[in-house]
Amino acid sequence: QVQLVESGGGLVQAGGSLRLSCVVSGGSVRNYDMAWFRQAPGQERDFVAAIRRNGGATLYTDSVRGRFTISRDFAKNTVYLQMNSLKPEDTAVYYCAAEPRTILSSLGNAVNYDYWGQGTQVTVSL
């Protein structure tokens, strides 16, 4: 049974940084396409960033490109989301997602991911 556990969320002032972690158990990060999504109150779950299992190619939504970085640590079986220059509009619950089959279509589509974490709250104040 694959499980994803996120951590690292919290309250931060605008301009600050946070690093989210997603620890994977029951499977290896090497074998999954991994992604981060976020959901603000009353909003749909939106794509943030993804990393391909093979080669580690990354993809970002436009609003976070240049501020956020997705990475992985095979030894720790963990995927990270480094978030810098945070803005109030980044406030949301952040979810980690994993897909064991190679995603041939869009990495940014939530329906392509089979496994999800429980989420971690990120709140950015003015």
Contacts in CASP RR format, 6 or more apart in sequence:
PFRMAT RR
TARGET T0000
AUTHOR 0000-0000-0000
METHOD contacts of the structure
MODEL  1
QVQLVESGGGLVQAGGSLRLSCVVSGGSVRNYDMAWFRQAPGQERDFVAA
IRRNGGATLYTDSVRGRFTISRDFAKNTVYLQMNSLKPEDTAVYYCAAEP
RTILSSLGNAVNYDYWGQGTQVTVSL
1 26 0 8 1.000
2 24 0 8 1.000
2 25 0 8 1.000
2 26 0 8 1.000
2 27 0 8 1.000
2 98 0 8 1.000
2 100 0 8 1.000
2 114 0 8 1.000
2 115 0 8 1.000
3 24 0 8 1.000
3 25 0 8 1.000
3 26 0 8 1.000
3 115 0 8 1.000
3 117 0 8 1.000
4 22 0 8 1.000
4 23 0 8 1.000
4 24 0 8 1.000
4 96 0 8 1.000
4 97 0 8 1.000
4 98 0 8 1.000
4 115 0 8 1.000
4 116 0 8 1.000
4 117 0 8 1.000
5 22 0 8 1.000
5 23 0 8 1.000
5 25 0 8 1.000
5 117 0 8 1.000
5 118 0 8 1.000
6 20 0 8 1.000
6 21 0 8 1.000
6 22 0 8 1.000
6 94 0 8 1.000
6 95 0 8 1.000
6 96 0 8 1.000
6 117 0 8 1.000
6 118 0 8 1.000
6 119 0 8 1.000
6 120 0 8 1.000
7 20 0 8 1.000
7 21 0 8 1.000
7 23 0 8 1.000
7 120 0 8 1.000
8 18 0 8 1.000
8 19 0 8 1.000
8 20 0 8 1.000
8 21 0 8 1.000
8 120 0 8 1.000
9 18 0 8 1.000
9 20 0 8 1.000
9 94 0 8 1.000
9 120 0 8 1.000
9 121 0 8 1.000
9 122 0 8 1.000
10 18 0 8 1.000
10 120 0 8 1.000
10 121 0 8 1.000
10 122 0 8 1.000
10 123 0 8 1.000
11 123 0 8 1.000
11 124 0 8 1.000
11 125 0 8 1.000
12 18 0 8 1.000
12 86 0 8 1.000
12 122 0 8 1.000
12 123 0 8 1.000
12 124 0 8 1.000
12 125 0 8 1.000
13 124 0 8 1.000
13 125 0 8 1.000
13 126 0 8 1.000
14 86 0 8 1.000
14 87 0 8 1.000
14 88 0 8 1.000
14 124 0 8 1.000
14 125 0 8 1.000
14 126 0 8 1.000
15 84 0 8 1.000
15 85 0 8 1.000
15 86 0 8 1.000
15 87 0 8 1.000
15 124 0 8 1.000
16 84 0 8 1.000
16 85 0 8 1.000
16 86 0 8 1.000
16 124 0 8 1.000
17 82 0 8 1.000
17 83 0 8 1.000
17 84 0 8 1.000
17 85 0 8 1.000
17 86 0 8 1.000
18 83 0 8 1.000
18 86 0 8 1.000
18 122 0 8 1.000
19 80 0 8 1.000
19 81 0 8 1.000
19 82 0 8 1.000
19 83 0 8 1.000
20 36 0 8 1.000
20 80 0 8 1.000
20 81 0 8 1.000
20 83 0 8 1.000
20 94 0 8 1.000
20 96 0 8 1.000
20 120 0 8 1.000
20 122 0 8 1.000
21 78 0 8 1.000
21 79 0 8 1.000
21 80 0 8 1.000
22 34 0 8 1.000
22 36 0 8 1.000
22 78 0 8 1.000
22 79 0 8 1.000
22 80 0 8 1.000
22 81 0 8 1.000
22 96 0 8 1.000
22 117 0 8 1.000
23 76 0 8 1.000
23 77 0 8 1.000
23 78 0 8 1.000
24 32 0 8 1.000
24 77 0 8 1.000
24 78 0 8 1.000
24 79 0 8 1.000
24 98 0 8 1.000
25 77 0 8 1.000
27 77 0 8 1.000
28 74 0 8 1.000
28 77 0 8 1.000
29 53 0 8 1.000
29 72 0 8 1.000
29 73 0 8 1.000
29 74 0 8 1.000
29 77 0 8 1.000
29 78 0 8 1.000
29 79 0 8 1.000
29 98 0 8 1.000
30 53 0 8 1.000
30 74 0 8 1.000
31 53 0 8 1.000
31 100 0 8 1.000
32 53 0 8 1.000
32 98 0 8 1.000
32 99 0 8 1.000
32 100 0 8 1.000
32 115 0 8 1.000
33 50 0 8 1.000
33 51 0 8 1.000
33 52 0 8 1.000
33 53 0 8 1.000
33 98 0 8 1.000
33 99 0 8 1.000
33 102 0 8 1.000
33 103 0 8 1.000
33 107 0 8 1.000
33 112 0 8 1.000
33 113 0 8 1.000
34 50 0 8 1.000
34 51 0 8 1.000
34 53 0 8 1.000
34 70 0 8 1.000
34 72 0 8 1.000
34 79 0 8 1.000
34 96 0 8 1.000
34 97 0 8 1.000
34 98 0 8 1.000
34 99 0 8 1.000
35 47 0 8 1.000
35 48 0 8 1.000
35 49 0 8 1.000
35 50 0 8 1.000
35 51 0 8 1.000
35 70 0 8 1.000
35 96 0 8 1.000
35 97 0 8 1.000
35 98 0 8 1.000
35 99 0 8 1.000
35 107 0 8 1.000
35 108 0 8 1.000
35 113 0 8 1.000
36 48 0 8 1.000
36 49 0 8 1.000
36 50 0 8 1.000
36 70 0 8 1.000
36 79 0 8 1.000
36 81 0 8 1.000
36 94 0 8 1.000
36 95 0 8 1.000
36 96 0 8 1.000
36 97 0 8 1.000
37 45 0 8 1.000
37 46 0 8 1.000
37 47 0 8 1.000
37 48 0 8 1.000
37 94 0 8 1.000
37 95 0 8 1.000
37 97 0 8 1.000
37 110 0 8 1.000
38 45 0 8 1.000
38 46 0 8 1.000
38 48 0 8 1.000
38 90 0 8 1.000
38 92 0 8 1.000
38 93 0 8 1.000
38 94 0 8 1.000
38 95 0 8 1.000
38 122 0 8 1.000
39 45 0 8 1.000
39 46 0 8 1.000
39 92 0 8 1.000
39 93 0 8 1.000
39 95 0 8 1.000
40 91 0 8 1.000
40 92 0 8 1.000
40 93 0 8 1.000
43 92 0 8 1.000
45 95 0 8 1.000
45 110 0 8 1.000
46 61 0 8 1.000
46 92 0 8 1.000
47 61 0 8 1.000
47 107 0 8 1.000
47 108 0 8 1.000
47 109 0 8 1.000
47 110 0 8 1.000
48 60 0 8 1.000
48 61 0 8 1.000
48 64 0 8 1.000
48 68 0 8 1.000
48 81 0 8 1.000
48 94 0 8 1.000
49 58 0 8 1.000
49 59 0 8 1.000
49 60 0 8 1.000
49 61 0 8 1.000
49 64 0 8 1.000
49 68 0 8 1.000
49 69 0 8 1.000
49 70 0 8 1.000
49 81 0 8 1.000
50 58 0 8 1.000
50 59 0 8 1.000
50 70 0 8 1.000
50 107 0 8 1.000
50 108 0 8 1.000
51 57 0 8 1.000
51 58 0 8 1.000
51 59 0 8 1.000
51 70 0 8 1.000
51 71 0 8 1.000
51 72 0 8 1.000
51 79 0 8 1.000
52 58 0 8 1.000
52 107 0 8 1.000
53 102 0 8 1.000
54 102 0 8 1.000
56 72 0 8 1.000
58 69 0 8 1.000
58 70 0 8 1.000
59 107 0 8 1.000
59 108 0 8 1.000
60 66 0 8 1.000
60 68 0 8 1.000
60 70 0 8 1.000
61 108 0 8 1.000
63 89 0 8 1.000
64 83 0 8 1.000
64 90 0 8 1.000
67 83 0 8 1.000
67 84 0 8 1.000
67 85 0 8 1.000
67 86 0 8 1.000
68 81 0 8 1.000
68 82 0 8 1.000
68 83 0 8 1.000
68 84 0 8 1.000
69 80 0 8 1.000
69 81 0 8 1.000
69 82 0 8 1.000
69 84 0 8 1.000
70 79 0 8 1.000
70 80 0 8 1.000
70 81 0 8 1.000
70 82 0 8 1.000
71 79 0 8 1.000
71 80 0 8 1.000
71 82 0 8 1.000
72 78 0 8 1.000
72 79 0 8 1.000
72 80 0 8 1.000
73 79 0 8 1.000
73 80 0 8 1.000
79 96 0 8 1.000
81 94 0 8 1.000
83 90 0 8 1.000
83 122 0 8 1.000
86 122 0 8 1.000
86 124 0 8 1.000
87 124 0 8 1.000
88 124 0 8 1.000
88 125 0 8 1.000
88 126 0 8 1.000
89 124 0 8 1.000
90 122 0 8 1.000
90 124 0 8 1.000
91 122 0 8 1.000
91 123 0 8 1.000
91 124 0 8 1.000
92 121 0 8 1.000
92 122 0 8 1.000
93 119 0 8 1.000
93 120 0 8 1.000
93 121 0 8 1.000
93 122 0 8 1.000
94 119 0 8 1.000
94 120 0 8 1.000
94 121 0 8 1.000
94 122 0 8 1.000
95 116 0 8 1.000
95 117 0 8 1.000
95 118 0 8 1.000
95 119 0 8 1.000
96 116 0 8 1.000
96 117 0 8 1.000
96 119 0 8 1.000
97 110 0 8 1.000
97 113 0 8 1.000
97 115 0 8 1.000
97 116 0 8 1.000
97 117 0 8 1.000
98 113 0 8 1.000
98 114 0 8 1.000
98 115 0 8 1.000
98 116 0 8 1.000
99 112 0 8 1.000
99 113 0 8 1.000
99 114 0 8 1.000
99 115 0 8 1.000
100 114 0 8 1.000
100 115 0 8 1.000
103 112 0 8 1.000
105 112 0 8 1.000
106 112 0 8 1.000
END
